[in-house]
């Protein structure tokens, strides 16, 4: 499925997004607010405000998806009963 904002301003270089993610994670560790993260992205990468907002939204959406996936994996319980009365030990 194609995400509308997959490309940032027509740039299909995913390495740029990886740099943004690394930078955002470092700022999050310092407990920087979302507004300040946008300003830092603009200053550091010389991008416009709307592009910085798109980057942050994309990052937060992926982070939320990753957290939801982790929660779903924790709910999975492996069943070692083979149905024939034998169990794996």
Order of alpha helices (4+ residues) and beta strands (2+ residues): alpha-alpha-alpha
